[in-house]
């Protein structure tokens, strides 16, 4: 958010982890992060890494330990739920842990994201469905089975 015109991360810079995330997916992600390549200093982020299965987590840590010597200037952020800090990945990387406290207000963060997710020229697209011509929207319901 320090550079409002800087683009948001691309699909290959973020890995959204679930219990179904495979070791292969994590391996490809870590290779992109840790093997130096031309293209600038990118920031890679693993979200909810605490949800990875034990086997996948072990293999991910092993691969990380092998590859990190290839690139001393890698930039990797691993975000985990603080309620699951005893799972494998948060424990394995506990020496690097930083408690994150948002530095900006919720309104500022929403405004920043709206800037990046607004369709430039309103046209006949799905963005017309969402508020203020956003290309991303969240539809939720407190009751299951409501067709959303």
N, CA, C and O of each residue as an XYZ file, in Angstrom:
592
protein
N       0.809     -1.205      0.000
C       0.000      0.000      0.000
C       0.853      1.271      0.000
O       0.316      2.370     -0.140
N       2.168      1.137      0.154
C       3.031      2.314      0.124
C       3.132      2.884     -1.285
O       3.423      4.067     -1.460
N       2.893      2.040     -2.290
C       2.937      2.465     -3.691
C       1.602      2.119     -4.336
O       1.452      1.028     -4.886
N       0.640      3.016     -4.281
C      -0.707      2.710     -4.771
C      -0.774      2.282     -6.240
O      -1.689      1.554     -6.625
N       0.172      2.718     -7.055
C       0.129      2.358     -8.470
C       0.826      1.030     -8.760
O       0.727      0.508     -9.871
N       1.528      0.483     -7.770
C       2.165     -0.829     -7.930
C       1.065     -1.879     -8.099
O       0.096     -1.875     -7.339
N       1.195     -2.777     -9.077
C       0.133     -3.775     -9.277
C       0.080     -4.784     -8.138
O       1.063     -5.001     -7.430
N      -1.079     -5.387     -7.981
C      -1.241     -6.449     -6.993
C      -0.454     -7.669     -7.437
O      -0.088     -7.765     -8.609
N      -0.183     -8.608     -6.532
C       0.556     -9.817     -6.927
C      -0.173    -10.591     -8.024
O      -1.402    -10.577     -8.099
N       0.594    -11.256     -8.863
C       0.006    -12.065     -9.919
C      -0.281    -13.467     -9.396
O       0.129    -13.815     -8.289
N      -0.979    -14.264    -10.184
C      -1.394    -15.597     -9.754
C      -0.221    -16.489     -9.380
O      -0.371    -17.365     -8.528
N       0.926    -16.294     -9.984
C       2.064    -17.171     -9.685
C       2.866    -16.724     -8.468
O       3.816    -17.400     -8.075
N       2.497    -15.591     -7.865
C       3.198    -15.090     -6.690
C       2.484    -15.433     -5.383
O       3.012    -15.181     -4.300
N       1.283    -16.009     -5.484
C       0.483    -16.307     -4.297
C       0.028    -17.758     -4.358
O      -0.433    -18.231     -5.396
N       0.162    -18.462     -3.231
C      -0.347    -19.824     -3.119
C      -1.335    -19.858     -1.969
O      -0.957    -19.671     -0.812
N      -2.603    -20.095     -2.284
C      -3.645    -20.219     -1.279
C      -3.715    -21.685     -0.876
O      -4.170    -22.524     -1.653
N      -3.271    -21.992      0.324
C      -3.154    -23.380      0.776
C      -4.451    -23.876      1.408
O      -5.153    -23.137      2.098
N      -4.744    -25.134      1.153
C      -5.865    -25.843      1.766
C      -5.345    -27.215      2.176
O      -4.224    -27.576      1.816
N      -6.126    -27.983      2.915
C      -5.677    -29.344      3.234
C      -5.486    -30.207      1.980
O      -4.799    -31.227      2.039
N      -6.079    -29.817      0.854
C      -5.952    -30.574     -0.385
C      -4.782    -30.118     -1.252
O      -4.522    -30.726     -2.290
N      -4.077    -29.073     -0.858
C      -2.932    -28.590     -1.632
C      -1.871    -29.685     -1.679
O      -1.494    -30.243     -0.648
N      -1.400    -29.984     -2.876
C      -0.437    -31.082     -3.051
C       1.001    -30.614     -2.849
O       1.308    -29.424     -2.917
N       1.864    -31.583     -2.600
C       3.296    -31.300     -2.456
C       3.845    -30.736     -3.767
O       4.743    -29.895     -3.761
N       3.304    -31.200     -4.877
C       3.757    -30.700     -6.181
C       3.438    -29.216     -6.334
O       4.275    -28.455     -6.820
N       2.247    -28.794     -5.932
C       1.875    -27.384     -6.028
C       2.786    -26.528     -5.156
O       3.248    -25.471     -5.586
N       3.042    -26.982     -3.935
C       3.917    -26.238     -3.030
C       5.346    -26.219     -3.580
O       6.032    -25.200     -3.500
N       5.786    -27.338     -4.133
C       7.123    -27.406     -4.707
C       7.313    -26.443     -5.859
O       8.330    -25.753     -5.929
N       6.349    -26.387     -6.765
C       6.430    -25.445     -7.890
C       6.481    -24.010     -7.396
O       7.247    -23.190     -7.902
N       5.659    -23.719     -6.404
C       5.628    -22.374     -5.837
C       6.982    -22.020     -5.217
O       7.518    -20.943     -5.477
N       7.532    -22.915     -4.405
C       8.820    -22.641     -3.761
C       9.944    -22.518     -4.776
O      10.863    -21.722     -4.585
N       9.888    -23.289     -5.847
C      10.911    -23.159     -6.894
C      10.835    -21.791     -7.561
O      11.869    -21.176     -7.824
N       9.622    -21.305     -7.838
C       9.482    -19.962     -8.421
C      10.066    -18.914     -7.480
O      10.695    -17.952     -7.921
N       9.856    -19.106     -6.196
C      10.316    -18.140     -5.197
C      11.820    -18.200     -4.974
O      12.473    -17.160     -4.880
N      12.370    -19.390     -4.890
C      13.740    -19.558     -4.421
C      14.802    -19.733     -5.500
O      15.992    -19.604     -5.212
N      14.403    -20.023     -6.731
C      15.394    -20.153     -7.802
C      15.473    -18.811     -8.514
O      14.477    -18.349     -9.070
N      16.646    -18.175     -8.506
C      16.777    -16.840     -9.099
C      16.452    -16.846    -10.593
O      16.841    -17.754    -11.329
N      15.744    -15.831    -11.011
C      15.448    -15.673    -12.434
C      15.307    -14.190    -12.736
O      15.002    -13.396    -11.846
N      15.528    -13.821    -13.984
C      15.356    -12.414    -14.332
C      13.882    -12.042    -14.226
O      13.012    -12.866    -14.508
N      13.605    -10.843    -13.835
C      12.219    -10.419    -13.725
C      11.979     -9.579    -12.488
O      10.835     -9.253    -12.169
N      13.023     -9.234    -11.802
C      12.867     -8.336    -10.678
C      12.622     -9.038     -9.357
O      12.486    -10.260     -9.283
N      12.571     -8.222     -8.321
C      12.369     -8.727     -6.967
C      10.872     -8.842     -6.694
O      10.193     -7.847     -6.438
N      10.385    -10.045     -6.754
C       8.973    -10.288     -6.510
C       8.789    -10.784     -5.081
O       9.696    -11.377     -4.496
N       7.621    -10.539     -4.533
C       7.298    -10.999     -3.188
C       6.315    -12.156     -3.329
O       5.234    -11.996     -3.895
N       6.693    -13.312     -2.814
C       5.857    -14.508     -2.881
C       5.176    -14.713     -1.535
O       5.772    -14.482     -0.483
N       3.919    -15.151     -1.580
C       3.137    -15.292     -0.360
C       2.394    -16.609     -0.330
O       1.684    -16.955     -1.274
N       2.560    -17.342      0.758
C       1.779    -18.555      1.011
C       0.724    -18.193      2.049
O       1.051    -17.823      3.176
N      -0.539    -18.303      1.662
C      -1.639    -17.998      2.574
C      -2.164    -19.269      3.212
O      -2.332    -20.284      2.536
N      -2.421    -19.218      4.502
C      -2.973    -20.354      5.268
C      -2.080    -21.593      5.147
O      -2.584    -22.705      4.994
N      -0.780    -21.408      5.212
C       0.158    -22.529      5.124
C      -0.034    -23.510      6.277
O       0.379    -24.665      6.177
N      -0.650    -23.070      7.359
C      -0.917    -23.950      8.494
C      -1.947    -25.025      8.161
O      -2.090    -25.989      8.914
N      -2.661    -24.880      7.059
C      -3.664    -25.869      6.661
C      -3.097    -27.005      5.812
O      -3.808    -27.965      5.511
N      -1.840    -26.907      5.428
C      -1.234    -27.988      4.640
C      -1.190    -29.268      5.469
O      -1.037    -29.222      6.689
N      -1.326    -30.403      4.801
C      -1.238    -31.679      5.511
C       0.181    -31.854      6.063
O       1.115    -31.181      5.626
N       0.325    -32.744      7.002
C       1.621    -32.978      7.634
C       2.668    -33.410      6.606
O       3.785    -32.892      6.596
N       2.302    -34.365      5.738
C       3.254    -34.850      4.733
C       3.687    -33.745      3.780
O       4.873    -33.609      3.481
N       2.737    -32.961      3.307
C       3.054    -31.863      2.389
C       3.914    -30.828      3.101
O       4.855    -30.299      2.511
N       3.606    -30.534      4.356
C       4.390    -29.565      5.128
C       5.834    -30.020      5.296
O       6.761    -29.223      5.151
N       6.027    -31.305      5.602
C       7.386    -31.839      5.759
C       8.172    -31.723      4.459
O       9.329    -31.303      4.459
N       7.543    -32.092      3.367
C       8.225    -32.018      2.067
C       8.521    -30.572      1.685
O       9.557    -30.281      1.087
N       7.608    -29.671      2.032
C       7.820    -28.252      1.730
C       9.014    -27.709      2.511
O       9.838    -26.979      1.960
N       9.107    -28.058      3.777
C      10.237    -27.577      4.574
C      11.553    -28.142      4.041
O      12.547    -27.421      3.957
N      11.564    -29.418      3.685
C      12.781    -30.026      3.139
C      13.214    -29.321      1.859
O      14.391    -29.002      1.687
N      12.259    -29.078      0.961
C      12.578    -28.394     -0.293
C      13.065    -26.972     -0.026
O      14.024    -26.515     -0.648
N      12.416    -26.286      0.882
C      12.837    -24.931      1.238
C      14.285    -24.931      1.718
O      15.078    -24.094      1.287
N      14.637    -25.861      2.607
C      15.997    -25.925      3.137
C      17.027    -26.200      2.036
O      18.141    -25.676      2.076
N      16.647    -27.025      1.056
C      17.566    -27.331     -0.056
C      17.734    -26.156     -0.997
O      18.840    -25.892     -1.468
N      16.637    -25.437     -1.280
C      16.673    -24.395     -2.310
C      17.086    -23.018     -1.811
O      17.532    -22.192     -2.608
N      16.954    -22.753     -0.547
C      17.224    -21.396     -0.081
C      18.672    -20.987     -0.282
O      18.967    -19.792     -0.315
N      19.582    -21.937     -0.416
C      20.984    -21.588     -0.673
C      21.183    -21.088     -2.108
O      22.200    -20.461     -2.407
N      20.222    -21.360     -2.996
C      20.320    -20.905     -4.389
C      20.076    -19.413     -4.530
O      20.540    -18.790     -5.484
N      19.352    -18.846     -3.587
C      18.960    -17.449     -3.707
C      18.943    -16.824     -2.316
O      18.058    -17.116     -1.511
N      19.899    -15.984     -2.041
C      19.964    -15.371     -0.715
C      19.054    -14.148     -0.601
O      18.868    -13.614      0.492
N      18.493    -13.708     -1.713
C      17.657    -12.505     -1.675
C      16.190    -12.811     -1.962
O      15.458    -11.950     -2.449
N      15.760    -14.035     -1.661
C      14.356    -14.371     -1.883
C      13.477    -13.558     -0.949
O      13.920    -13.100      0.104
N      12.203    -13.383     -1.357
C      11.240    -12.654     -0.539
C       9.989    -13.517     -0.435
O       9.188    -13.596     -1.366
N       9.841    -14.159      0.713
C       8.743    -15.090      0.946
C       8.021    -14.721      2.227
O       8.641    -14.537      3.275
N       6.710    -14.617      2.131
C       5.866    -14.360      3.294
C       4.965    -15.566      3.462
O       4.314    -16.002      2.513
N       4.928    -16.100      4.667
C       4.061    -17.236      4.975
C       3.060    -16.751      6.019
O       3.432    -16.439      7.151
N       1.787    -16.689      5.628
C       0.739    -16.239      6.542
C      -0.003    -17.439      7.099
O      -0.416    -18.328      6.353
N      -0.168    -17.460      8.411
C      -0.845    -18.558      9.090
C      -1.847    -18.003     10.094
O      -1.745    -16.857     10.532
N      -2.794    -18.822     10.441
C      -3.771    -18.481     11.453
C      -3.096    -18.598     12.818
O      -2.504    -19.632     13.125
N      -3.178    -17.555     13.635
C      -2.506    -17.588     14.938
C      -3.099    -18.657     15.856
O      -2.449    -19.075     16.814
N      -4.311    -19.098     15.578
C      -4.924    -20.150     16.392
C      -4.359    -21.529     16.052
O      -4.590    -22.491     16.786
N      -3.620    -21.630     14.941
C      -3.028    -22.907     14.530
C      -1.507    -22.822     14.516
O      -0.853    -23.447     13.682
N      -0.949    -22.051     15.436
C       0.493    -21.850     15.438
C       1.286    -23.090     15.829
O       2.511    -23.096     15.701
N       0.628    -24.124     16.295
C       1.329    -25.361     16.649
C       1.339    -26.368     15.506
O       1.860    -27.470     15.673
N       0.780    -26.023     14.357
C       0.837    -26.936     13.215
C       2.260    -26.893     12.641
O       3.084    -26.090     13.079
N       2.540    -27.749     11.671
C       3.917    -27.994     11.232
C       4.621    -26.745     10.693
O       5.689    -26.384     11.188
N       4.050    -26.092      9.701
C       4.743    -24.958      9.053
C       5.020    -23.823     10.039
O       6.154    -23.347     10.086
N       4.043    -23.364     10.829
C       4.376    -22.305     11.788
C       5.462    -22.729     12.790
O       6.284    -21.910     13.201
N       5.461    -23.998     13.174
C       6.491    -24.482     14.102
C       7.861    -24.533     13.431
O       8.865    -24.135     14.023
N       7.897    -25.022     12.199
C       9.169    -25.152     11.480
C       9.814    -23.796     11.200
O      11.040    -23.684     11.175
N       8.998    -22.777     10.990
C       9.524    -21.448     10.672
C       9.354    -20.476     11.842
O       9.350    -19.261     11.641
N       9.217    -20.998     13.053
C       8.953    -20.142     14.219
C      10.090    -19.152     14.484
O       9.863    -18.084     15.051
N      11.310    -19.506     14.075
C      12.442    -18.591     14.275
C      12.338    -17.338     13.399
O      13.055    -16.362     13.621
N      11.451    -17.367     12.412
C      11.269    -16.224     11.511
C       9.971    -15.478     11.790
O       9.634    -14.535     11.074
N       9.252    -15.882     12.807
C       7.904    -15.375     13.058
C       7.893    -13.887     13.380
O       8.713    -13.381     14.146
N       6.927    -13.205     12.763
C       6.676    -11.802     13.030
C       5.172    -11.661     13.212
O       4.399    -12.021     12.325
N       4.762    -11.144     14.347
C       3.328    -10.920     14.550
C       2.936     -9.683     13.758
O       3.552     -8.625     13.881
N       1.914     -9.834     12.956
C       1.509     -8.754     12.070
C       0.320     -7.995     12.658
O      -0.694     -8.581     13.038
N       0.473     -6.718     12.718
C      -0.616     -5.847     13.133
C      -0.846     -4.891     11.972
O       0.077     -4.186     11.564
N      -2.071     -4.854     11.428
C      -2.325     -3.956     10.293
C      -1.931     -2.520     10.630
O      -2.259     -1.999     11.696
N      -1.221     -1.902      9.698
C      -0.751     -0.541      9.889
C      -1.703      0.498      9.317
O      -1.542      1.699      9.537
N      -2.681      0.023      8.589
C      -3.656      0.918      7.972
C      -5.051      0.570      8.462
O      -5.303     -0.545      8.917
N      -5.938      1.521      8.365
C      -7.313      1.273      8.792
C      -8.030      0.397      7.763
O      -7.598      0.283      6.616
N      -9.105     -0.202      8.183
C      -9.893     -1.051      7.278
C     -10.391     -0.245      6.082
O     -10.392     -0.743      4.956
N     -10.812      0.988      6.317
C     -11.309      1.846      5.231
C     -10.210      2.126      4.205
O     -10.469      2.108      3.002
N      -8.994      2.384      4.670
C      -7.877      2.632      3.753
C      -7.568      1.390      2.921
O      -7.308      1.493      1.722
N      -7.597      0.212      3.557
C      -7.337     -1.028      2.820
C      -8.427     -1.285      1.785
O      -8.134     -1.716      0.670
N      -9.679     -1.025      2.146
C     -10.780     -1.222      1.199
C     -10.643     -0.270      0.019
O     -10.866     -0.662     -1.127
N     -10.282      0.962      0.289
C     -10.104      1.937     -0.787
C      -8.964      1.514     -1.719
O      -9.085      1.638     -2.937
N      -7.881      1.026     -1.163
C      -6.743      0.553     -1.949
C      -7.158     -0.596     -2.859
O      -6.827     -0.599     -4.044
N      -7.879     -1.571     -2.315
C      -8.320     -2.715     -3.114
C      -9.346     -2.292     -4.162
O      -9.333     -2.810     -5.279
N     -10.228     -1.365     -3.822
C     -11.193     -0.872     -4.806
C     -10.484     -0.218     -5.981
O     -10.915     -0.359     -7.126
N      -9.413      0.489     -5.707
C      -8.636      1.120     -6.773
C      -8.120      0.070     -7.764
O      -8.149      0.289     -8.975
N      -7.649     -1.066     -7.246
C      -7.079     -2.101     -8.099
C      -8.107     -3.015     -8.744
O      -7.843     -3.584     -9.803
N      -9.260     -3.166     -8.134
C     -10.251     -4.112     -8.660
C     -11.388     -3.451     -9.441
O     -12.323     -4.139     -9.850
N     -11.334     -2.164     -9.652
C     -12.377     -1.474    -10.411
C     -12.097     -1.618    -11.909
O     -10.968     -1.430    -12.361
N     -13.134     -1.952    -12.662
C     -13.015     -2.051    -14.113
C     -12.842     -0.644    -14.660
O     -13.617      0.257    -14.337
N     -11.818     -0.460    -15.492
C     -11.471      0.875    -15.985
C     -12.627      1.540    -16.724
O     -13.004      2.666    -16.402
N     -13.180      0.858    -17.696
C     -14.299      1.405    -18.460
C     -15.507      0.510    -18.252
O     -15.479     -0.655    -18.647
N     -16.550      1.019    -17.652
C     -17.744      0.176    -17.494
C     -18.218     -0.312    -18.865
O     -18.391      0.479    -19.793
N     -18.418     -1.590    -18.973
C     -18.876     -2.182    -20.212
C     -19.809     -3.326    -19.859
O     -20.113     -3.548    -18.687
N     -20.254     -4.038    -20.854
C     -21.125     -5.173    -20.614
C     -20.298     -6.347    -20.127
O     -19.936     -7.237    -20.897
N     -20.007     -6.334    -18.844
C     -19.233     -7.414    -18.252
C     -19.846     -7.780    -16.911
O     -20.777     -7.128    -16.437
N     -19.323     -8.808    -16.322
C     -19.803     -9.235    -15.010
C     -19.571     -8.155    -13.958
O     -20.241     -8.146    -12.925
N     -18.642     -7.254    -14.205
C     -18.361     -6.186    -13.249
C     -19.567     -5.284    -13.029
O     -19.663     -4.631    -11.990
N     -20.481     -5.235    -13.976
C     -21.677     -4.420    -13.820
C     -22.559     -4.936    -12.689
O     -23.387     -4.193    -12.161
N     -22.393     -6.187    -12.318
C     -23.200     -6.788    -11.257
C     -22.744     -6.314     -9.888
O     -23.568     -6.118     -8.994
N     -21.453     -6.128     -9.716
C     -20.919     -5.767     -8.416
C     -20.929     -4.257     -8.210
O     -20.936     -3.477     -9.163
N     -20.928     -3.878     -6.960
C     -20.959     -2.475     -6.559
C     -19.807     -1.699     -7.175
O     -18.663     -2.151     -7.145
N     -20.101     -0.549     -7.724
C     -19.111      0.374     -8.286
C     -18.227     -0.260     -9.354
O     -17.060      0.109     -9.480
N     -18.754     -1.196    -10.117
C     -18.065     -1.829    -11.246
C     -16.761     -2.522    -10.839
O     -15.748     -2.416    -11.530
N     -16.801     -3.220     -9.729
C     -15.644     -4.005     -9.284
C     -15.587     -5.299    -10.090
O     -16.625     -5.861    -10.438
N     -14.378     -5.773    -10.386
C     -14.235     -7.029    -11.110
C     -14.152     -8.211    -10.145
O     -14.035     -9.358    -10.575
N     -14.213     -7.933     -8.840
C     -14.192     -8.960     -7.811
C     -15.295     -8.641     -6.818
O     -15.528     -7.481     -6.477
N     -15.962     -9.673     -6.365
C     -16.997     -9.469     -5.363
C     -17.152    -10.701     -4.508
O     -16.816    -11.809     -4.929
N     -17.652    -10.512     -3.327
C     -17.898    -11.628     -2.423
C     -19.388    -11.704     -2.178
O     -20.022    -10.724     -1.787
N     -19.935    -12.876     -2.412
C     -21.341    -13.114     -2.142
C     -21.387    -14.147     -1.033
O     -20.812    -15.228     -1.165
N     -22.063    -13.827      0.052
C     -22.098    -14.761      1.173
C     -23.497    -14.803      1.769
O     -24.345    -13.955      1.491
N     -23.702    -15.795      2.580
C     -24.978    -15.960      3.251
C     -24.731    -16.596      4.599
O     -23.847    -17.440      4.748
N     -25.513    -16.190      5.576
C     -25.391    -16.808      6.893
C     -26.119    -18.150      6.936
O     -25.909    -18.948      7.850
N     -26.964    -18.390      5.955
C     -27.706    -19.642      5.886
C     -27.244    -20.455      4.690
O     -27.110    -19.929      3.585
N     -27.002    -21.734      4.915
C     -26.563    -22.628      3.833
C     -27.708    -22.884      2.872
O     -28.878    -22.808      3.245
N     -27.352    -23.193      1.617
C     -28.352    -23.589      0.634
C     -29.183    -22.456      0.093
O     -30.308    -22.684     -0.351
N     -28.676    -21.252      0.114
C     -29.435    -20.098     -0.369
C     -29.117    -19.778     -1.832
O     -29.517    -18.725     -2.329
N     -28.408    -20.665     -2.525
C     -28.146    -20.481     -3.948
C     -27.092    -19.456     -4.276
O     -27.108    -18.895     -5.372
N     -26.194    -19.196     -3.386
C     -25.148    -18.201     -3.662
C     -23.834    -18.879     -3.964
O     -22.836    -18.206     -4.221
